[in-house]
């Protein structure tokens, strides 16, 4: 037999032997025998057979492996919970940012619509201007500035420059388009006033309404004009 010291087994064995020795000593009435039996028993029980050594070693290794696996499971669970917490915080932050952006965009759109509405209500229409026998380019531009919303005037001006160079009596010889906005046919402008041939204010009113309805305003019309050379 080979000798191996196993802490748990040795302690249990020593305890058992001590108990047995005490009983024997009491039975014989010999305290010395009790001590000798205890000492002798401790030495003899530590001699573990080879086959049992392997069983003890395997049990110890299995217990260690179980402890390591359990610790790994605990760490993995803790890591997963922390990752989930971080992801949830990031998702909540992203959703909050998206909601804020949507609210800002909505507020901006509503503000722009109110500004445009206020600008239109403050603008004058063709009937606000007394007809004249003739108009200079400067006078026509001055009328347009009072009728077209401020934020749209530059786009409106670019279209008129391209179409008629601010000549309210301009005629396209090939198509017959007429006036500042080159309406085709020119008689369309009669919906804004019977004096559409001679009154630039009437032409501006009709042209502005046309741009608003079809393109959302002069700037939308100008964007289309740039891409297609007509509107």
C-alpha positions in Angstrom: 0.0 0.0 0.0 1.0 3.6 -0.6 0.6 6.5 1.8 -1.4 9.6 1.0 -2.6 12.4 3.2 -6.1 13.7 2.5 -7.1 16.5 4.8 -10.9 15.8 5.0 -10.4 12.0 5.3 -7.7 12.3 7.9 -9.7 14.5 10.1 -12.7 12.3 9.9 -10.6 9.2 10.5 -8.8 10.8 13.5 -12.1 11.7 15.0 -13.5 8.3 14.6 -10.4 6.6 16.0 -10.4 9.0 19.0 -14.0 8.0 19.7 -13.2 4.3 19.4 -10.1 4.6 21.5 -12.0 6.4 24.3 -14.6 3.6 24.4 -11.9 0.9 24.5 -10.1 2.8 27.3 -13.2 3.1 29.4 -14.0 -0.6 28.9 -10.6 -1.8 29.9 -10.1 0.8 32.5 -6.7 1.7 31.0 -6.3 5.4 30.0 -2.9 4.6 28.5 -4.5 2.1 26.2 -7.0 4.9 25.1 -4.1 7.2 24.1 -2.1 4.5 22.4 -5.2 3.2 20.5 -5.9 6.8 19.3 -2.4 7.5 18.2 -2.1 4.1 16.6 -5.5 4.4 14.9 -4.6 7.8 13.4 -1.4 6.4 11.8 -3.0 3.3 10.4 -6.1 5.0 8.8 -3.9 7.4 6.8 -2.6 4.5 4.8 -5.1 4.6 1.9 -5.0 1.9 -0.8 -4.0 2.9 -4.3 -7.5 2.4 -5.7 -9.0 4.6 -3.1 -6.4 7.3 -3.8 -7.7 7.6 -7.4 -11.3 7.9 -6.1 -10.3 10.7 -3.7 -8.3 12.5 -6.3 -11.1 12.3 -8.9 -13.7 13.5 -6.3 -11.4 16.5 -5.5 -10.9 17.4 -9.2 -14.6 17.1 -9.9 -15.4 19.4 -7.0 -12.8 21.9 -8.2 -14.2 21.8 -11.8 -17.8 22.3 -10.5 -16.6 25.3 -8.5 -14.9 26.8 -11.5 -17.9 26.2 -13.8 -20.2 27.8 -11.2 -18.0 30.8 -10.9 -17.9 31.1 -14.7 -21.7 30.9 -14.9 -22.0 33.6 -12.3 -19.6 35.9 -14.2 -21.3 35.2 -17.5 -24.7 36.0 -16.0 -23.4 39.2 -14.5 -21.7 40.2 -17.8 -24.9 39.5 -19.7 -27.0 41.6 -17.2 -24.6 44.5 -17.4 -24.6 44.3 -21.3 -28.4 44.3 -21.3 -28.5 47.3 -18.9 -26.0 49.3 -21.1 -28.0 48.4 -24.3 -31.3 49.4 -22.7 -29.8 52.7 -21.6 -28.5 53.3 -25.1 -31.8 52.4 -26.7 -33.6 54.8 -24.3 -31.2 57.6 -25.1 -31.6 57.0 -28.9 -35.4 57.0 -28.6 -35.3 60.2 -26.6 -33.1 61.8 -29.2 -35.4 60.7 -32.1 -38.5 61.9 -30.2 -36.8 65.3 -29.6 -35.8 65.6 -33.2 -39.3 64.8 -34.4 -40.7 67.4 -32.0 -38.2 70.0 -33.2 -38.9 69.3 -36.8 -42.7 69.6 -36.2 -42.2 72.8 -34.3 -40.0 74.2 -37.1 -42.6 73.3 -39.7 -45.4 74.8 -37.8 -43.4 78.0 -37.2 -42.6 78.3 -40.9 -46.2 77.8 -41.9 -47.3 80.5 -39.4 -44.7 82.9 -40.8 -45.8 82.2 -44.3 -49.4 82.7 -43.4 -48.6 85.9 -41.6 -46.6 87.1 -44.6 -49.4 86.3 -47.0 -52.0 88.0 -44.8 -49.7 91.1 -44.6 -49.2 91.1 -48.4 -51.4 93.1 -50.7 -53.2 91.8 -53.7 -53.7 93.4 -57.2 -56.8 95.3 -56.3 -54.8 97.4 -53.7 -53.0 99.2 -56.5 -54.7 101.9 -58.6 -54.2 101.2 -62.3 -51.8 103.4 -64.2 -51.4 104.2 -67.9 -47.9 102.7 -67.9 -45.3 101.3 -65.5 -41.5 101.4 -65.3 -39.5 98.3 -64.3 -38.8 99.9 -60.9 -42.5 100.5 -60.4 -43.4 96.9 -61.3 -40.7 95.6 -59.0 -42.0 97.8 -56.2 -45.5 96.4 -56.6 -44.2 92.8 -56.6 -42.3 93.4 -53.4 -45.5 94.4 -51.7 -47.4 91.4 -53.0 -44.9 88.6 -52.8 -43.9 87.3 -49.3 -40.5 88.5 -48.3 -39.0 85.0 -48.1 -40.2 84.2 -51.6 -39.5 87.4 -53.4 -35.9 86.5 -54.6 -37.2 83.3 -56.2 -40.1 85.2 -57.8 -37.7 87.8 -59.1 -35.4 85.2 -60.7 -38.4 83.6 -62.5 -39.6 87.0 -63.9 -36.1 87.9 -65.0 -35.9 84.7 -66.9 -39.4 84.9 -68.4 -39.9 88.6 -69.2 -37.1 90.7 -67.8 -39.9 92.5 -65.8 -41.7 93.6 -69.0 -45.4 93.3 -68.2 -46.3 93.5 -71.9 -43.8 90.9 -73.1 -45.0 88.5 -75.8 -43.4 85.3 -76.8 -43.6 85.3 -80.6 -43.5 81.6 -81.0 -45.9 80.5 -78.3 -48.0 83.6 -77.6 -47.2 83.5 -73.8 -47.9 86.9 -72.3 -46.9 89.3 -69.5 -44.5 89.2 -66.6 -45.1 85.5 -65.8 -45.5 84.5 -69.5 -48.9 82.9 -69.0 -50.0 80.6 -71.9 -52.4 81.6 -73.0 -52.3 85.1 -71.5 -56.1 85.1 -71.1 -55.7 82.7 -68.2 -54.8 85.8 -66.1 -58.4 87.1 -66.5 -59.3 85.1 -63.4 -57.3 87.7 -61.4 -58.7 90.7 -63.3 -60.1 91.9 -66.6 -57.1 94.3 -67.0 -54.6 91.5 -67.2 -53.1 92.9 -70.4 -52.1 96.3 -68.9 -51.9 95.9 -65.2 -48.8 94.3 -63.8 -50.4 94.0 -60.3 -53.1 91.7 -61.9 -50.4 89.6 -63.6 -48.4 89.3 -60.4 -51.4 88.2 -58.4 -52.3 85.5 -61.0 -48.6 84.3 -61.2 -48.2 84.2 -57.5 -51.4 82.1 -57.0 -50.3 79.8 -59.8 -46.9 79.2 -58.2 -48.4 78.7 -54.8 -50.9 76.1 -56.0 -48.6 74.2 -58.3 -45.2 74.4 -56.5 -46.0 75.5 -53.0 -44.6 79.0 -53.7 -42.1 80.9 -55.9 -39.1 79.1 -54.6 -40.6 75.7 -55.5 -41.4 77.1 -58.9 -37.8 78.4 -59.3 -36.3 75.0 -58.4 -38.5 73.4 -61.1 -37.6 76.1 -63.6 -33.9 75.6 -63.1 -34.3 71.9 -63.8 -36.6 72.2 -66.8 -36.3 75.7 -68.1 -40.0 76.2 -67.7 -42.6 76.1 -64.9 
